[in-house]
């Protein structure tokens, strides 16, 4: 395995949670723990992105965001904080997923996202390719439930929605689930606005 890449063996089910994590907070940790539990995942890998193509404002330095992410997780044994997109040189999630599937043959990946991301998922580059490549687990976020269920992506792939998250990684894509769960109101934007995260 390449240096700096997490170890995964054939048959494992790995959740992928991507984002700028600017900064990482308890809400990220909360949906990660819930995904591990509710979707029968062996691990979750946080993909801390070098930048976000959909945002004009660029995030804090990658090293700072990685350090904060590790601190928030407090060494959770089944969660890995990675800079895989920087290592792979990918900017689009669809490309990242494709490369990981090539590097880790026999490993099953599940793309994870908060419901707020599903609302604008159709703006992501090659978003349909993501849904066709891996199952997708959508986790409830405050104020986004109705908009997420009515989103372009949810409506376009409504016949592929499954009822339960358990065993999602074993489903043949396209397959996606919306998981209701107790929610954390933590928000990176709010943390920045309050001056609690310095660049």
VOPAGU-2260 file (C-alpha; in pm, 1 decimal, decimal comma):
REM VOPAGU-2260
SITE   aa  ch    i         X         Y         Z
SITE  UNK   A    0       0,0       0,0       0,0
SITE  UNK   A    1     119,0     351,8     -76,0
SITE  UNK   A    2     273,2     550,1     206,2
SITE  UNK   A    3      18,9     768,4     383,0
SITE  UNK   A    4    -276,6     568,4     250,4
SITE  UNK   A    5    -501,9     389,7     501,1
SITE  UNK   A    6    -492,9      11,1     512,5
SITE  UNK   A    7    -804,0    -173,0     396,5
SITE  UNK   A    8    -846,9    -535,1     297,3
SITE  UNK   A    9   -1077,1    -708,7      51,5
SITE  UNK   A   10   -1432,4    -737,4     180,2
SITE  UNK   A   11   -1417,0    -434,7     408,8
SITE  UNK   A   12   -1686,8    -165,4     384,1
SITE  UNK   A   13   -1543,5     185,8     413,1
SITE  UNK   A   14   -1746,0     504,3     446,6
SITE  UNK   A   15   -1601,0     814,3     278,9
SITE  UNK   A   16   -1686,1    1154,3     426,8
SITE  UNK   A   17   -1542,7    1436,5     220,5
SITE  UNK   A   18   -1528,9    1806,6     284,4
SITE  UNK   A   19   -1316,4    2106,6     363,8
SITE  UNK   A   20   -1360,9    2051,1     739,9
SITE  UNK   A   21   -1298,1    2422,6     792,4
SITE  UNK   A   22   -1309,5    2353,6    1081,4
SITE  UNK   A   23   -1405,4    1999,2    1177,4
SITE  UNK   A   24   -1656,6    1994,0    1464,0
SITE  UNK   A   25   -1871,2    1766,5    1678,3
SITE  UNK   A   26   -2139,5    1750,5    1407,5
SITE  UNK   A   27   -1891,5    1578,6    1173,8
SITE  UNK   A   28   -1789,1    1337,8    1448,8
SITE  UNK   A   29   -2154,5    1270,3    1534,6
SITE  UNK   A   30   -2263,9    1173,2    1183,1
SITE  UNK   A   31   -1948,7     962,6    1149,4
SITE  UNK   A   32   -2028,3     762,4    1463,4
SITE  UNK   A   33   -2389,5     722,2    1350,8
SITE  UNK   A   34   -2283,4     605,1    1004,8
SITE  UNK   A   35   -2049,5     344,2    1154,6
SITE  UNK   A   36   -2334,7     213,5    1365,9
SITE  UNK   A   37   -2628,4     238,7    1127,0
SITE  UNK   A   38   -2461,2     135,4     800,9
SITE  UNK   A   39   -2248,4    -157,4     921,2
SITE  UNK   A   40   -1923,8      14,1     818,1
SITE  UNK   A   41   -1582,3    -120,8     912,8
SITE  UNK   A   42   -1421,0     223,6     898,0
SITE  UNK   A   43   -1488,3     581,5     793,5
SITE  UNK   A   44   -1224,3     784,7     613,1
SITE  UNK   A   45   -1244,7    1161,5     629,6
SITE  UNK   A   46   -1126,4    1307,5     299,1
SITE  UNK   A   47   -1005,7    1654,1     395,8
SITE  UNK   A   48   -1003,2    1836,0      62,9
SITE  UNK   A   49    -731,4    2077,4     -53,2
SITE  UNK   A   50   -1011,7    2314,7    -163,9
SITE  UNK   A   51   -1378,8    2323,1    -258,6
SITE  UNK   A   52   -1460,2    2386,7    -628,9
SITE  UNK   A   53   -1808,1    2513,2    -530,4
SITE  UNK   A   54   -1682,1    2782,1    -291,5
SITE  UNK   A   55   -1509,4    3108,4    -377,0
SITE  UNK   A   56   -1356,6    3136,2     -30,3
SITE  UNK   A   57   -1064,1    2900,3      11,6
SITE  UNK   A   58   -1024,6    2717,0     342,9
SITE  UNK   A   59    -757,1    2737,2     611,3
SITE  UNK   A   60    -426,8    2554,3     540,7
SITE  UNK   A   61    -469,9    2179,2     497,5
SITE  UNK   A   62    -230,3    2094,4     783,6
SITE  UNK   A   63    -435,3    2306,3    1026,7
SITE  UNK   A   64    -761,3    2145,3     919,2
SITE  UNK   A   65    -612,0    1795,4     946,5
SITE  UNK   A   66    -486,4    1864,6    1298,5
SITE  UNK   A   67    -824,1    1999,8    1407,4
SITE  UNK   A   68   -1002,5    1697,3    1254,6
SITE  UNK   A   69    -779,7    1456,1    1447,4
SITE  UNK   A   70    -841,9    1649,4    1770,7
SITE  UNK   A   71   -1220,1    1640,8    1721,0
SITE  UNK   A   72   -1214,7    1264,2    1669,3
SITE  UNK   A   73    -993,3    1206,9    1974,7
SITE  UNK   A   74    -825,2     903,5    1821,5
SITE  UNK   A   75   -1136,6     704,8    1726,6
SITE  UNK   A   76    -990,1     367,2    1621,5
SITE  UNK   A   77   -1219,4     318,8    1319,0
SITE  UNK   A   78   -1196,5     668,3    1172,2
SITE  UNK   A   79    -901,8     781,2     960,0
SITE  UNK   A   80    -831,8    1146,9     880,3
SITE  UNK   A   81    -673,2    1162,9     535,8
SITE  UNK   A   82    -553,1    1402,1     267,4
SITE  UNK   A   83    -617,2    1143,2      -2,6
SITE  UNK   A   84    -745,8    1392,4    -258,2
SITE  UNK   A   85    -422,6    1588,5    -234,5
SITE  UNK   A   86    -221,3    1265,7    -261,5
SITE  UNK   A   87    -425,9    1149,1    -561,0
SITE  UNK   A   88    -432,2    1490,1    -727,4
SITE  UNK   A   89    -810,6    1472,7    -770,3
SITE  UNK   A   90   -1056,3    1761,8    -736,5
SITE  UNK   A   91   -1385,5    1595,1    -823,3
SITE  UNK   A   92   -1541,0    1339,6    -589,1
SITE  UNK   A   93   -1626,7    1119,5    -886,5
SITE  UNK   A   94   -1256,7    1098,6    -976,6
SITE  UNK   A   95   -1155,0    1033,3    -615,4
SITE  UNK   A   96   -1402,2     746,0    -583,4
SITE  UNK   A   97   -1288,5     595,5    -912,8
SITE  UNK   A   98    -922,2     608,2    -811,2
SITE  UNK   A   99    -988,7     457,1    -468,1
SITE  UNK   A  100   -1183,0     169,8    -624,4
SITE  UNK   A  101    -881,1     100,1    -847,1
SITE  UNK   A  102    -627,6     121,2    -561,7
SITE  UNK   A  103    -838,0     -91,4    -324,0
SITE  UNK   A  104    -983,1    -379,5    -530,2
SITE  UNK   A  105   -1240,9    -577,7    -338,1
SITE  UNK   A  106   -1304,2    -298,9     -83,9
SITE  UNK   A  107   -1658,7    -163,6     -84,2
SITE  UNK   A  108   -1694,8     211,8     -46,6
SITE  UNK   A  109   -1998,6     412,0      66,0
SITE  UNK   A  110   -2013,1     786,3       7,4
SITE  UNK   A  111   -2141,5     970,0     315,4
SITE  UNK   A  112   -2290,1    1317,6     325,6
SITE  UNK   A  113   -2506,8    1536,8     538,9
SITE  UNK   A  114   -2855,7    1612,3     410,1
SITE  UNK   A  115   -2751,4    1974,0     350,6
SITE  UNK   A  116   -2508,8    1848,0      83,3
SITE  UNK   A  117   -2775,2    1640,0     -89,5
SITE  UNK   A  118   -2970,8    1962,4    -150,5
SITE  UNK   A  119   -2699,9    2089,3    -387,6
SITE  UNK   A  120   -2548,6    1754,8    -488,6
SITE  UNK   A  121   -2663,2    1805,7    -850,2
SITE  UNK   A  122   -2413,1    2094,1    -874,9
SITE  UNK   A  123   -2120,1    1859,6    -812,1
SITE  UNK   A  124   -1915,5    1758,4   -1114,9
SITE  UNK   A  125   -2035,7    1422,0   -1253,8
SITE  UNK   A  126   -2266,5    1368,4    -956,0
SITE  UNK   A  127   -2459,3    1094,4   -1134,7
SITE  UNK   A  128   -2134,5     899,9   -1175,4
SITE  UNK   A  129   -2090,3     903,3    -796,5
SITE  UNK   A  130   -2436,2     755,2    -740,8
SITE  UNK   A  131   -2370,2     490,4   -1003,5
SITE  UNK   A  132   -2027,6     401,3    -861,6
SITE  UNK   A  133   -2098,2     362,1    -489,2
SITE  UNK   A  134   -2392,6     345,3    -250,1
SITE  UNK   A  135   -2462,3     680,0     -81,6
SITE  UNK   A  136   -2558,1     731,7     282,1
SITE  UNK   A  137   -2731,7    1063,5     356,6
SITE  UNK   A  138   -2746,5    1164,4     722,4
SITE  UNK   A  139   -2999,4    1411,8     859,8
SITE  UNK   A  140   -2879,3    1765,4     930,1
SITE  UNK   A  141   -3078,2    2043,1    1098,8
SITE  UNK   A  142   -3320,3    2219,7     864,7
SITE  UNK   A  143   -3231,3    2019,8     553,8
SITE  UNK   A  144   -3462,9    1717,3     567,4
SITE  UNK   A  145   -3747,6    1830,3     341,3
SITE  UNK   A  146   -3521,7    2012,8      93,7
SITE  UNK   A  147   -3294,4    1706,7      72,7
SITE  UNK   A  148   -3583,2    1470,4      -0,9
SITE  UNK   A  149   -3710,1    1707,5    -272,7
SITE  UNK   A  150   -3366,8    1776,6    -420,4
SITE  UNK   A  151   -3278,0    1715,6    -784,0
SITE  UNK   A  152   -3057,6    1417,2    -694,4
SITE  UNK   A  153   -3315,2    1258,7    -462,2
SITE  UNK   A  154   -3589,3    1291,4    -722,4
SITE  UNK   A  155   -3369,5    1173,7   -1009,1
SITE  UNK   A  156   -3268,0     858,6    -818,9
SITE  UNK   A  157   -3586,3     810,7    -612,6
SITE  UNK   A  158   -3641,3     453,6    -734,9
SITE  UNK   A  159   -3297,6     360,9    -600,0
SITE  UNK   A  160   -3364,9     478,7    -244,6
SITE  UNK   A  161   -3348,4     195,2       8,6
SITE  UNK   A  162   -3534,1     185,7     337,1
SITE  UNK   A  163   -3251,6      98,4     577,0
SITE  UNK   A  164   -2885,5     184,3     612,9
SITE  UNK   A  165   -2780,4    -156,8     745,1
SITE  UNK   A  166   -2586,0    -341,0     479,6
SITE  UNK   A  167   -2583,8     -40,0     245,1
SITE  UNK   A  168   -2224,3    -113,5     145,4
SITE  UNK   A  169   -2331,1    -453,7      12,8
SITE  UNK   A  170   -2597,8    -302,3    -212,6
SITE  UNK   A  171   -2528,5    -274,7    -582,2
SITE  UNK   A  172   -2524,0      93,6    -684,5
SITE  UNK   A  173   -2714,5     301,3    -749,5
SITE  UNK   A  174   -2853,1     273,3    -397,7
SITE  UNK   A  175   -2894,4     547,0    -138,9
SITE  UNK   A  176   -3052,6     590,0     199,6
SITE  UNK   A  177   -3171,2     885,5     406,7
SITE  UNK   A  178   -3103,5     821,2     774,8
SITE  UNK   A  179   -3290,7    1014,5    1040,9
SITE  UNK   A  180   -3092,7    1051,9    1361,6
SITE  UNK   A  181   -3054,4    1280,5    1661,4
SITE  UNK   A  182   -2892,2    1591,5    1519,2
SITE  UNK   A  183   -2606,1    1818,2    1616,9
SITE  UNK   A  184   -2648,1    2186,3    1533,8
SITE  UNK   A  185   -2272,0    2242,0    1503,9
SITE  UNK   A  186   -2174,0    2431,2    1187,6
SITE  UNK   A  187   -1834,6    2520,3    1040,2
SITE  UNK   A  188   -1976,1    2847,5     903,0
SITE  UNK   A  189   -2107,0    2945,7    1246,2
SITE  UNK   A  190   -1779,0    2856,4    1416,1
SITE  UNK   A  191   -1591,9    3079,2    1167,8
SITE  UNK   A  192   -1846,4    3360,6    1205,0
SITE  UNK   A  193   -1799,1    3362,3    1582,3
SITE  UNK   A  194   -1423,8    3392,8    1538,4
SITE  UNK   A  195   -1361,6    3054,6    1700,6
SITE  UNK   A  196   -1152,4    2926,5    1408,5
SITE  UNK   A  197    -864,1    3140,1    1297,1
SITE  UNK   A  198    -703,8    3094,0     957,8
